[in-house]
């Protein structure tokens, strides 16, 4: 039986940005979560030295120094515009390979949540995540909230009023369940727990079997003393999991999707014949997606 309150905390939140419009789309969500959890908020920018390679050593060093100063000024401007003052708000400017530096910041500061936005990249066949976003959510030891390439720009202070969580197994031992419950409690949000059967041949009169894992999840994760019981909905879906999730999210005004992500080397994942559920969901969702790396995913 679940405890009445979730033990999940976001003491330290890292927002990663390259100052592009795509990356800044995620900033309001970092602010919302930091406000709800009274978190320390780090704003990080990583300077990739590779574009400065063709310059002479002296010119390259000067250009990188200027990039550092410009980045710090832009972060300080963000703090000023949003009235972010005090020790809770901390700028970080580093240089190196972007994904690796972000992961180093993540581990070095014991970050509890990474937030980022990505414009992705397009091939002739599909829309893909950027390599930085994929490497971070595949490898990060903490949850990663991503606004993907199809994400819709949020208002300055977005509210998380409806959270969708995909339950894959019953009993559900994934860490993602705890995060879904915690966010729903902290944000006073409605929580939809969805289980998807990929067997399209299930007869309509067997549909109630699809919600059985979700019902067991409810008993295991939502304490009887929690007000969350009044705001939980069980939902069954059919077909490919990502398609069912995205269809429901679009029709039901979902503000956040919470999902477990496979712990995979991004290079290995890139050779899969088709993207896994987490990757496909982040790539196509119009709302942010919170991914939690899980060895059971």
N, C-alpha and C positions, 0 to 999 in steps of 0.2 A: 504494500500500500504506500502511496506517495505521501511525503510530508506536506504540511499545509502550505509552506512557502518554498520556492525554489532557492537553491543555494548558489545559483549562478550570479556572478558579478562581472561588471566591466569596469574595473578600476582604472585601466589605462587603455585609451583608444588611440589608434594611429590612423590618421588620414594621409594617404599618399597622393601627391598631385604633381602633374607637369604643367599646371596652370592652363591647360587647354579647356575648352568648353565641355568636352566629354568627361574629363576627370573632375571638373568642378560640379558636375551634375550630382555627384555623390556627397558633396560637402554638407548640404542640409541634413542628410541622414546621420552623418557623424555628429553634427550639433545636437540633433534630437536625442540620439542615444546617450551622448555624453551628459546632456541635461537630465535625462530620466534616471541615470545611474550615478550622477554627480562624479563623473569620471575626469581624470586628467586627459587632456586632449593634445596629442602631438600632431603637428602638421609638418610633413616631411617632403622634401624635394631632393631628388637624386640627379646629379649632373653626370651624364655619360661622357667621359673624356674622348671617346673614339672620334667624334666629329672634329675634334681639334687636332687630330693626328697629323694632317698634312702641314700644319704650321711649324715654324721653328720652335725649339724648346722655350725660348724666351717669350715669343708671341703666344704660344699655347698656354704657358703658365699665367700670363697676364690675362688672357681671355677667360680662363677658368676662374681666376680670382674675381673678375668682373661678373661672371655668371653666379658665383657664390653671393656676391653683394646684392645683385639684382633679385635673386631668389629670396634672400632674407628680407629685403624691402617689400616684396610682394606678400610674403607671409605676415609681416608686421601690418601691412595694409589690410589684410584679411581680418586680423585680430581687431584692428581699429574700427573697421566698417561694421563688424558684428558685436562690438562692445565686449570683446573677450579680454579680460584683464585678470592679473594675478598669476600665482604660481601654477594653477591648473593648466595653463595654456603655454605650450612649449614648442618653439621652432626647431627644426632639424634640417640642416643642409649638408649633404655628403656627396662624394663623387665615387664613381665606379660603375660596374654592371648593375643596372637598375634593380632587377629582381633580387639579385644576391644581396645588395646593400639593404633593400627593404627587409629581407629575411633576417639579416644581421641586426638591424634596428629592432625588429620584432622580438628576437630572442634576447638581445642585450638589455632591453627595457621591460622584459616580461609583459609584453603587450597582450591584452585580453581580446582585442578585436581590431582587425585591419579593415579599413573602408577605402574603396577605390572605385573609380569609374573608368571605362575603357571605350574607345571608339571602334575597336576591333579592326578586322581587315577582311577583305572580300576576295573570294576566288570565283571562278566561273560556276561552281556548284553550290557554294553555301557561304553564309556569313560566319566568320570565325572570331573568337576572342583574340585579343592581342597576346603576344607571347608572355609579356610581363604579368598580366592578369592571370593567365593560366598557371604559370609557374608558382605564383604566390598562393593561389587557392589550392593547388595540388600539394604543396610542400609546407605551408605555414603551420606551425604547431597550434595556432589559435584560429578561431572562426574568422572568415573573411566575408564581408558584405560587399557585393559588387553590383554596380549599376552597369548593365551590359550595353552593347552597341544599339539596341532597340529601346533602351530605357527612356522614359518620358521625363522631361524636366519637372522637378517637384516645386511646390511653393517654398518660400524661404524657411518656413517652419512646418515641415510635413508631419502629419500625424499618422501613426501606425494603428489604424482602426480595425483592420481585418488581416489576420496572419494565416497563411496556409502552410500546413506541415504535411509532408509525405511520409507515411509510415510504411516501411517495406516488409518488416517481419514482426511476428508476434510469438513470444514476447519481444518487445522492442528494447534492446539494450544500448542503442546508439546514443551518443552524447547530444545529438541534434534535438532529441525530444526535450531534454532539460532546457535548452536554449529557447525552444518554441514556447514552452510554458512560462519561463521567466519573462520573456518579452511581452507575452499576452498579459501577464499579471502587472508588470510595470507600466504598460501603456494602456491598461484597461481596454484591451482589444478583444474583438471576437476571434476565436481560434477555430479554424476548420481543419480537422484531421482526416486526411484522405488516404485511402488504400486503393491501388490500381491493379486490376487483373488484366494482363496482356492477352488473355484468351478471349478473342472477340466472339467466340461461339457460345459464351455463357448465356443461357436462356433468361429472359426477363424475370421469371418466377424464382430464379436462383440468385437474383441480385442482392438479396439480404445477406448472402454468405460473404459478399465482398466487404460489408461493413463490420463483420465479426472481429477481424484483427484490430480495427479502429476502436471498437467497443472495449476490447481487452486493454488497449492502450490507455483509454480513458480511466479505467479502474487502476492501472498501474502508476500513472503519472499525475493525475489531478486529484489532490487531496480533497476529502469530503468537506473540509472546513473552508475551502477556497471558493471565492465568488466566481472563479473561472468556470465552474460547473454550469453556471447560467449562460455562459457565453460560448460554449463549445458546441460545434456541429460536426457530425460524422458524415463523410461523403464517400461514395464509391465511384470508381471510374473504370473504363475499359479501354483496351488498346495500348499503344506505346505510352509509357509513363509520362515522358516529357510533354507529349501532345495533350494528354488528359489534364495535366497540371496547368499548362498554358491556356487551354481552352476554358477551364474553370476560373482561372485567375482573371482572364479578360472579361468574362461574363459576370463575375461576382465582385468586382471592384476590390480585388486583393491588393493590399499595400506592401506586403512583404511575403516572400516565399522562403521557407526554411527547409533545407535539404542536406542529407549526408553526401559527402564527396569521396570518391575512391582515392585512396592514398597511392598515387601512381607517379612514376617518373614522367614528366611531360613529354619527353621524347618517345617513350614507349606508348603513351596514350595517343600520340599523333598517328601511330600506325594501326590503330584499331580500325576495323572495317566501317564502324559507325561510332559517332560520339556517344559517351555514356550519358545517363540521365542528367547529372549535374551540369555537365558541359553544355548540353543541348538547351537546358532550361535557362542558364545564365545567358547564353548567346541570343536567345529569342524573347526573353521576358521583357515586358514593358515596365515592370516594377522591379525594385531591387531584390536580389537573391542572397540570402545568408547561407554560405556553405560551411559545413563543419567536417573536417577531415576525420574519417572514422575507419578504423581497421576492419570493422564489420560491414562497411558499406559495399 
